Amino acid sequence: MADGTVFEKRAVPAAAIITHTFINSANAMAQRNGFPDYRYAITPHPISSLSAEQVEQRAADLLPEILAILGLKERAAETPAAAS
């Protein structure tokens, strides 16, 4: 979350991804860094025990939201993940 807000302060679009366990921490960090309404993607916790294939599926599932956060929502329909 901190990295995302640092990039945003430098006018570099960023999309942070957190697990649901860290929502309160993410909101506090965003608030502290001057982004009280910072938008980020959320995936279920945990991820450390997932296989590579499961992590890839989580990423594919989040891709449309990440593209929307980055202002690229119209491109979400063009991605292979969105077509599956």
C-alpha positions in Angstrom: 0.0 0.0 0.0 2.8 2.4 0.9 4.5 1.9 -2.5 1.2 2.5 -4.3 0.7 5.9 -2.6 4.3 6.9 -3.2 4.0 6.2 -6.9 0.7 8.1 -7.0 2.3 11.1 -5.3 4.9 11.0 -8.2 2.0 10.9 -10.7 2.8 7.3 -11.6 -0.4 5.2 -11.8 -0.3 2.3 -9.4 -2.6 -0.5 -8.4 -2.0 -2.0 -5.0 -3.2 -5.6 -4.2 -3.8 -6.7 -0.6 -5.3 -9.7 1.0 -8.5 -9.2 2.9 -6.8 -9.6 6.2 -5.0 -6.3 5.7 -7.9 -4.0 4.8 -7.8 -2.0 8.0 -4.0 -1.6 7.7 -4.3 -0.7 4.1 -6.9 2.0 4.8 -4.8 3.4 7.7 -1.7 3.5 5.5 -3.5 5.2 2.6 -5.0 7.7 5.0 -1.6 8.4 6.6 -0.1 9.0 3.1 -2.8 11.4 2.1 -5.0 9.1 0.1 -8.1 8.5 2.3 -10.1 7.1 -0.7 -7.2 5.1 -2.3 -8.6 2.3 -4.3 -6.9 -1.1 -4.2 -7.7 -4.7 -5.2 -8.4 -7.3 -2.6 -7.7 -11.0 -2.8 -8.5 -13.7 -0.2 -5.9 -14.5 2.5 -3.5 -16.3 2.5 -1.5 -16.4 -0.6 1.8 -17.9 0.7 0.4 -21.4 0.7 -0.9 -21.3 -2.9 0.6 -23.1 -5.8 2.0 -21.1 -8.8 -1.2 -22.0 -10.7 -3.4 -20.7 -8.0 -1.5 -17.5 -7.7 -1.8 -17.1 -11.5 -5.6 -17.6 -11.3 -5.9 -15.0 -8.5 -4.0 -12.6 -10.7 -6.2 -13.3 -13.6 -9.3 -12.9 -11.5 -8.0 -9.5 -10.3 -6.9 -8.2 -13.7 -10.1 -6.4 -14.7 -10.2 -4.6 -11.4 -6.5 -3.7 -11.7 -7.1 -2.3 -15.2 -10.0 -0.3 -13.9 -7.9 1.1 -11.0 -5.3 2.2 -13.6 -7.9 3.8 -15.7 -7.7 1.1 -18.4 -11.1 -0.5 -17.8 -11.9 -0.5 -21.5 -8.9 -2.8 -22.1 -10.2 -5.4 -19.6 -12.5 -6.9 -22.2 -9.5 -7.4 -24.5 -7.5 -9.6 -21.9 -7.4 -13.3 -22.2 -8.5 -13.6 -18.5 -11.7 -11.7 -19.2 -12.5 -13.9 -22.1 -12.3 -17.1 -20.1 
